[in-house]
């Protein structure tokens, strides 16, 4: 399955548009990751814990979208858009990733 943010696949011709497909993933964090991320906010630097959780959520959302496209008989998903959002408050932060694109058949 070819997954791309572009509207076409180089060297291939889109012969059919099969519809919009999407995937969503919500990844929870825990108090320890939140604590260490808070310390990073104070001293500066990257938060590896959050980056890892975002990566997991993105991969899960992309897989869900690709699976949906495969069920439609698609060869690729083009024009993929990714959206990230943090949900929650002081006690628990949830990281949400949603992706959508157009499932296509290539010729």
ABEGO torsion letter per residue (X at the ends): XBBBABABBBGBBBABBAEBBBBBBBBBBBAAAAAAAAAAAAAEEBBAAAAAAAAAAAAAAAAAAAAAAAAAGBABBBGBBBBBBBBEBAABBBBBBBBBBBBBBBX
